[in-house]
Amino acid sequence: MKYETIHSLSLPKIGFGTWKIGGETSPNRAWDTKSLTALRSALEIGYTHFDTAEYYAAGHSEELVGRAVGESNTKRENLFITSKVSPEHLGYDDVFKSCDSSLRRLKMDYIDLYLIHWPGRGMKLEKTFPALNKLVRDGKVKHLGVSNFNLKLLKQSQAYSETPILTNQVPYSLPDHSYVENGVLEYCQQNDILVTAYSPVKFRSIRVNKTLKEITNAHSATPFQIALAWLVMQPRVITIPMSFDPQHIKENFDAAEILLSADEMTRLSNAWEKGNE
Ligand SMILES: NC(=O)c1ccc[n+]([C@@H]2O[C@H](COP(=O)([O-])OP(=O)(O)OC[C@H]3O[C@@H](n4cnc5c(N)ncnc54)[C@H](OP(=O)(O)O)[C@@H]3O)[C@@H](O)[C@H]2O)c1
């Protein structure tokens, strides 16, 4: 695995996403077996960064992450757990309640990285950050970050946070360059903030794009691996693909080792017309 080092912290370039682990917007117990199989295989393969949220399966994703970690031989200090507070819980007191509930579900005494999941309507960062800062001071959270924040909101967050904003988690993939176009990627790269690329392989044309096919064949890889390699070859970019399939989970983990040439990177960056998935 390759790592991104930031603020004396080493984070794997490829972590494991958990949207749909345990359900979608509510718990789906019928998915528990396949969810636990996925989490266990990710832990066995060597993933150390797990990305969850109170929103995912209404907390059940966190419960399953906690269960899989608890049952594994992996030491807590060797893992990096991200969770997120939902936009409707950004009031000062609500932030503490959300964080305590996440910790209880995870069966952990700290979260490595706690993010504001997406900007809420009427969000008052000047109220939210004092609570987030206190969580860091109290040791319940190690690092703070945001998600789906445009440049203006990201800069405001930096001003309110007592500790460096570690990441902005945003959609970023071969066809989706919206956070390049809005200036967030460049700003993050110049200001020691990680961009965590979400939904990195969730696009229809992944199996049919001609350029991607050619480069995939040249590396004896899969298009999913090249899509991930293209992201993690970029400075300050990490990613968190999700899969239920142990073979895909391994394939995604191994993608961090693929080296793309400068020419291949440019060809891939230009292989999709704007707005064309
Ligand atoms: N902050 C936010 O607002 C936000 C929003 C969306 C997502 N996220 C986070 O980002 C994570 C990743 O995004 P995502 O789950 O939306 O999309 P994704 O990881 O890009 O795509 C997941 C889909 O791709 C398939 N897949 C993954 N690897 C594959 C492979 N090697 N070969 C074939 N198919 C593969 C999976 O199916 P199989 O199960 O069949 O492999 C699954 O259907 C989420 O799980 C979540 O943690 C955050």
Ligand as a Chemical Component Dictionary entry (heavy atoms), coordinates in Angstrom:
data_LIG
# 
_chem_comp.id                   LIG 
_chem_comp.type                 NON-POLYMER 
_chem_comp.pdbx_formal_charge   0 
_chem_comp.three_letter_code    LIG 
# 
loop_
_chem_comp_atom.comp_id 
_chem_comp_atom.atom_id 
_chem_comp_atom.alt_atom_id 
_chem_comp_atom.type_symbol 
_chem_comp_atom.charge 
_chem_comp_atom.model_Cartn_x 
_chem_comp_atom.model_Cartn_y 
_chem_comp_atom.model_Cartn_z 
_chem_comp_atom.pdbx_ordinal 
LIG N1  N1  N 0  -19.213 11.999 1.796   1  
LIG C1  C1  C 0  -20.207 11.675 0.987   2  
LIG O1  O1  O 0  -21.164 12.433 0.776   3  
LIG C2  C2  C 0  -20.150 10.344 0.280   4  
LIG C3  C3  C 0  -21.011 10.068 -0.787  5  
LIG C4  C4  C 0  -20.900 8.824  -1.439  6  
LIG C5  C5  C 0  -19.959 7.902  -0.981  7  
LIG N2  N2  N 1  -19.149 8.186  0.097   8  
LIG C6  C6  C 0  -18.158 7.198  0.610   9  
LIG O2  O2  O 0  -17.366 6.750  -0.487  10 
LIG C7  C7  C 0  -17.439 5.332  -0.587  11 
LIG C8  C8  C 0  -17.293 4.899  -2.031  12 
LIG O3  O3  O 0  -18.290 5.454  -2.847  13 
LIG P1  P1  P 0  -19.534 4.613  -3.390  14 
LIG O4  O4  O 0  -19.793 3.480  -2.510  15 
LIG O5  O5  O -1 -20.607 5.617  -3.644  16 
LIG O6  O6  O 0  -19.041 4.155  -4.841  17 
LIG P2  P2  P 0  -17.820 3.286  -5.411  18 
LIG O7  O7  O 0  -16.984 2.752  -4.320  19 
LIG O8  O8  O 0  -17.170 4.102  -6.467  20 
LIG O9  O9  O 0  -18.615 2.123  -6.157  21 
LIG C9  C9  C 0  -19.211 1.059  -5.473  22 
LIG C10 C10 C 0  -19.775 0.092  -6.517  23 
LIG O10 O10 O 0  -18.726 -0.320 -7.392  24 
LIG C11 C11 C 0  -18.643 -1.738 -7.441  25 
LIG N3  N3  N 0  -17.207 -2.087 -7.426  26 
LIG C12 C12 C 0  -16.267 -1.650 -6.550  27 
LIG N4  N4  N 0  -15.062 -2.162 -6.853  28 
LIG C13 C13 C 0  -15.250 -2.952 -7.946  29 
LIG C14 C14 C 0  -14.382 -3.753 -8.724  30 
LIG N5  N5  N 0  -13.082 -3.864 -8.450  31 
LIG N6  N6  N 0  -14.917 -4.450 -9.796  32 
LIG C15 C15 C 0  -16.235 -4.366 -10.091 33 
LIG N7  N7  N 0  -17.106 -3.601 -9.384  34 
LIG C16 C16 C 0  -16.615 -2.903 -8.323  35 
LIG C17 C17 C 0  -19.343 -2.244 -6.219  36 
LIG O11 O11 O 0  -20.021 -3.452 -6.536  37 
LIG P3  P3  P 0  -19.576 -4.870 -5.888  38 
LIG O12 O12 O 0  -20.082 -4.885 -4.494  39 
LIG O13 O13 O 0  -20.262 -5.868 -6.785  40 
LIG O14 O14 O 0  -18.082 -4.973 -5.994  41 
LIG C18 C18 C 0  -20.351 -1.149 -5.910  42 
LIG O15 O15 O 0  -21.555 -1.395 -6.571  43 
LIG C19 C19 C 0  -18.805 5.011  0.057   44 
LIG O16 O16 O 0  -18.917 3.645  0.360   45 
LIG C20 C20 C 0  -18.790 5.941  1.227   46 
LIG O17 O17 O 0  -17.980 5.433  2.262   47 
LIG C21 C21 C 0  -19.220 9.395  0.698   48 
# 
loop_
_chem_comp_bond.comp_id 
_chem_comp_bond.atom_id_1 
_chem_comp_bond.atom_id_2 
_chem_comp_bond.value_order 
_chem_comp_bond.pdbx_ordinal 
LIG N1  C1  SING 1  
LIG C1  O1  DOUB 2  
LIG C1  C2  SING 3  
LIG C2  C3  SING 4  
LIG C2  C21 DOUB 5  
LIG C3  C4  DOUB 6  
LIG C4  C5  SING 7  
LIG C5  N2  DOUB 8  
LIG N2  C6  SING 9  
LIG N2  C21 SING 10 
LIG C6  O2  SING 11 
LIG C6  C20 SING 12 
LIG O2  C7  SING 13 
LIG C7  C8  SING 14 
LIG C7  C19 SING 15 
LIG C8  O3  SING 16 
LIG O3  P1  SING 17 
LIG P1  O4  DOUB 18 
LIG P1  O5  SING 19 
LIG P1  O6  SING 20 
LIG O6  P2  SING 21 
LIG P2  O7  DOUB 22 
LIG P2  O8  SING 23 
LIG P2  O9  SING 24 
LIG O9  C9  SING 25 
LIG C9  C10 SING 26 
LIG C10 O10 SING 27 
LIG C10 C18 SING 28 
LIG O10 C11 SING 29 
LIG C11 N3  SING 30 
LIG C11 C17 SING 31 
LIG N3  C12 SING 32 
LIG N3  C16 SING 33 
LIG C12 N4  DOUB 34 
LIG N4  C13 SING 35 
LIG C13 C14 SING 36 
LIG C13 C16 DOUB 37 
LIG C14 N5  SING 38 
LIG C14 N6  DOUB 39 
LIG N6  C15 SING 40 
LIG C15 N7  DOUB 41 
LIG N7  C16 SING 42 
LIG C17 O11 SING 43 
LIG C17 C18 SING 44 
LIG O11 P3  SING 45 
LIG P3  O12 DOUB 46 
LIG P3  O13 SING 47 
LIG P3  O14 SING 48 
LIG C18 O15 SING 49 
LIG C19 O16 SING 50 
LIG C19 C20 SING 51 
LIG C20 O17 SING 52 
# 
